Amino acid sequence: MSWFKVSVIAAGVLIGFLVISSIIGFIIEAAIVALVVAAAVFGVKAAFSSRQVTRKQPVREVGQPSDGSPPRGQQRPNVEDELTRLRREMRDMQ
């Protein structure tokens, strides 16, 4: 009779552990889903915010002067000379 009581108690503890772990797992999954949904909502809200600052200036390369002229000491390359050089290199590759 005492072994029967021990086995019933052990089965009850096992069932209780399974139920409690299932409940805790569900709570953790619900918390993760809530965090993902909250992050998505805040992301959409920030994207459509009227206070969002956008940069409307054209992006310049580093070292390029703002007025569009070449830097001092450098001349603009001759396009015709460059084209002739490239054609010569392509002909030599064949």
Backbone bond lengths (Angstrom), bond angles and torsions (degrees), N, CA, C in turn:
res aa  C-N    CA-C-N  psi(-1)  N-CA   C-N-CA  omega(-1)  CA-C   N-CA-C  phi
1 M - - - 1.439 - - 1.523 110.97 -
2 S 1.334 119.18 -37.28 1.462 121.29 -178.98 1.531 110.89 -68.97
3 W 1.354 116.72 -33.66 1.472 119.09 176.99 1.526 110.69 -67.70
4 F 1.276 116.16 -34.41 1.457 120.71 177.49 1.525 110.44 -64.28
5 K 1.340 117.00 -42.95 1.460 121.30 178.59 1.534 110.53 -64.29
6 V 1.325 116.38 -40.37 1.468 120.84 179.90 1.531 110.10 -64.48
7 S 1.322 117.06 -43.10 1.460 120.57 -179.50 1.540 111.08 -67.86
8 V 1.335 117.40 -36.82 1.470 120.26 177.25 1.519 110.22 -66.82
9 I 1.323 116.98 -41.87 1.472 120.65 178.14 1.524 109.92 -64.38
10 A 1.321 117.14 -42.99 1.475 120.66 179.03 1.538 110.58 -62.80
11 A 1.321 116.89 -42.05 1.467 120.15 177.88 1.525 110.17 -64.90
12 G 1.310 118.36 -39.58 1.469 121.67 177.73 1.513 111.95 -64.17
13 V 1.342 115.89 -41.48 1.470 119.59 178.13 1.533 109.84 -64.21
14 L 1.330 116.96 -42.03 1.455 121.16 179.31 1.529 111.47 -62.99
15 I 1.309 117.11 -45.59 1.467 121.22 178.62 1.533 110.44 -64.76
16 G 1.314 117.12 -41.63 1.471 120.79 177.28 1.517 111.73 -62.49
17 F 1.335 116.63 -41.71 1.458 120.28 178.06 1.531 110.74 -62.66
18 L 1.319 116.86 -43.33 1.458 120.54 179.88 1.529 111.40 -63.52
19 V 1.318 116.89 -42.08 1.464 120.59 -179.69 1.524 110.37 -66.12
20 I 1.309 116.95 -46.78 1.471 120.68 -178.40 1.529 111.10 -65.12
21 S 1.340 117.81 -41.64 1.464 119.87 179.41 1.530 110.92 -66.78
22 S 1.316 117.24 -34.10 1.463 119.75 176.47 1.520 110.73 -66.10
23 I 1.318 117.12 -42.40 1.458 120.76 179.28 1.521 110.78 -64.74
24 I 1.328 117.21 -43.70 1.468 120.61 179.21 1.531 110.26 -64.55
25 G 1.323 117.09 -41.32 1.467 120.19 177.50 1.519 111.92 -61.16
26 F 1.333 116.75 -41.69 1.461 120.78 177.95 1.525 111.04 -63.41
27 I 1.320 117.16 -40.99 1.468 120.78 179.69 1.529 110.23 -64.67
28 I 1.326 117.54 -41.40 1.467 120.98 179.38 1.528 110.34 -65.29
29 E 1.326 117.45 -43.53 1.464 120.57 178.35 1.531 111.02 -63.02
30 A 1.334 116.64 -40.91 1.464 120.12 178.44 1.527 110.57 -64.29
31 A 1.330 117.72 -37.86 1.464 120.75 178.94 1.530 110.55 -66.65
32 I 1.324 117.78 -39.73 1.470 120.91 178.96 1.530 109.96 -65.21
33 V 1.312 116.76 -43.77 1.465 120.05 178.34 1.526 110.37 -62.61
34 A 1.317 117.61 -40.73 1.468 120.91 179.08 1.525 110.84 -63.47
35 L 1.331 117.84 -39.13 1.462 120.87 178.21 1.528 111.52 -65.88
36 V 1.322 117.12 -41.78 1.466 120.71 179.09 1.525 110.49 -64.57
37 V 1.321 116.90 -43.88 1.468 120.25 179.14 1.524 110.25 -64.51
38 A 1.323 117.81 -41.62 1.466 120.79 179.42 1.525 110.51 -63.86
39 A 1.327 117.60 -41.75 1.465 120.28 178.50 1.522 110.79 -63.46
40 A 1.331 117.83 -40.10 1.462 121.19 178.17 1.519 110.94 -65.07
41 V 1.318 117.08 -42.97 1.467 120.70 -179.93 1.523 110.58 -63.81
42 F 1.326 117.40 -45.04 1.460 120.01 179.30 1.525 111.22 -66.64
43 G 1.327 117.57 -35.06 1.459 120.44 177.13 1.512 112.13 -64.74
44 V 1.326 116.75 -44.58 1.467 120.56 177.87 1.518 110.20 -65.88
45 K 1.312 116.60 -40.25 1.466 120.10 179.77 1.526 110.47 -63.44
46 A 1.323 117.55 -41.25 1.464 120.64 178.99 1.520 111.26 -68.64
47 A 1.321 117.33 -34.23 1.466 120.65 -179.39 1.522 111.31 -68.49
48 F 1.302 117.63 -34.98 1.454 121.57 -178.64 1.522 113.11 -98.23
49 S 1.298 117.02 9.36 1.457 120.39 -179.13 1.524 110.21 -67.12
50 S 1.303 116.57 138.04 1.469 120.20 -179.59 1.521 111.54 -76.01
51 R 1.300 117.85 -15.53 1.454 121.06 179.23 1.515 112.84 -89.04
52 Q 1.302 117.41 4.46 1.455 120.59 -177.84 1.531 109.29 -68.61
53 V 1.318 116.05 132.11 1.452 121.89 -178.13 1.521 108.28 -93.63
54 T 1.330 115.86 127.59 1.457 119.61 175.88 1.504 109.12 -113.90
55 R 1.300 115.49 146.76 1.449 120.59 179.69 1.521 107.67 -93.35
56 K 1.332 116.27 118.27 1.449 120.25 -176.40 1.518 111.94 -106.12
57 Q 1.323 118.17 0.32 1.447 120.60 179.05 1.521 109.19 -81.34
58 P 1.327 117.71 144.24 1.466 119.46 177.14 1.523 110.07 -67.30
59 V 1.291 114.73 144.20 1.459 120.36 -178.30 1.520 108.38 -81.73
60 R 1.327 115.98 128.11 1.460 121.04 178.80 1.521 109.34 -102.51
61 E 1.313 115.04 154.19 1.452 118.80 174.89 1.516 108.50 -76.38
62 V 1.319 115.93 156.71 1.454 120.70 -179.03 1.523 108.97 -66.13
63 G 1.298 116.60 132.49 1.447 121.53 177.25 1.516 114.30 87.15
64 Q 1.300 118.80 -4.77 1.456 121.78 179.59 1.522 108.67 -83.58
65 P 1.322 117.56 129.20 1.468 118.52 -179.77 1.518 110.54 -68.09
66 S 1.329 115.04 154.80 1.454 119.53 -174.52 1.526 113.12 -75.33
67 D 1.330 118.89 -21.94 1.461 119.58 -177.37 1.527 113.09 -86.58
68 G 1.301 119.42 -5.51 1.451 121.96 175.78 1.509 113.90 92.44
69 S 1.325 118.29 -7.09 1.461 119.90 179.18 1.526 109.27 -83.67
70 P 1.345 116.85 154.83 1.465 118.54 179.79 1.522 110.65 -68.54
71 P 1.316 118.00 155.50 1.463 120.50 179.74 1.522 110.76 -61.31
72 R 1.317 115.17 158.31 1.461 120.25 -179.28 1.528 109.82 -62.10
73 G 1.302 115.52 143.89 1.457 120.29 177.66 1.521 113.19 84.70
74 Q 1.306 118.63 -6.79 1.458 121.53 178.85 1.516 108.31 -117.76
75 Q 1.332 114.97 140.10 1.447 119.32 177.19 1.509 108.61 -106.82
76 R 1.308 115.26 157.62 1.460 119.40 176.78 1.518 108.23 -69.58
77 P 1.355 117.01 137.36 1.468 118.31 179.59 1.525 110.18 -70.72
78 N 1.307 114.98 147.51 1.453 120.71 178.10 1.527 107.23 -76.85
79 V 1.299 116.94 121.15 1.460 122.18 -175.37 1.520 110.40 -65.57
80 E 1.308 117.19 -40.06 1.461 120.01 -179.26 1.524 111.27 -65.06
81 D 1.335 117.46 -41.20 1.468 120.34 178.11 1.528 110.67 -64.47
82 E 1.323 116.28 -40.46 1.460 120.43 179.47 1.527 110.80 -65.43
83 L 1.322 117.18 -41.87 1.456 121.34 179.14 1.527 111.00 -64.65
84 T 1.311 117.08 -40.90 1.469 121.28 177.68 1.521 110.33 -63.54
85 R 1.313 117.19 -42.42 1.463 120.65 179.15 1.521 110.92 -63.01
86 L 1.332 117.39 -43.68 1.461 120.51 179.89 1.524 111.43 -65.05
87 R 1.309 117.59 -39.70 1.463 120.22 177.67 1.528 110.93 -63.68
88 R 1.319 115.75 -41.29 1.462 120.25 178.57 1.532 110.85 -63.06
89 E 1.331 116.90 -42.11 1.472 120.33 178.40 1.521 111.35 -65.28
90 M 1.325 117.37 -40.00 1.470 119.82 178.62 1.524 111.16 -66.42
91 R 1.329 116.91 -37.62 1.472 120.62 179.05 1.538 109.21 -67.15
92 D 1.331 117.56 -37.94 1.473 120.72 -179.71 1.523 111.38 -69.80
93 M 1.324 117.55 -27.17 1.480 120.78 179.89 1.517 111.63 -72.35
94 Q 1.313 117.84 -26.19 1.473 120.58 -177.38 1.454 110.24 -83.13
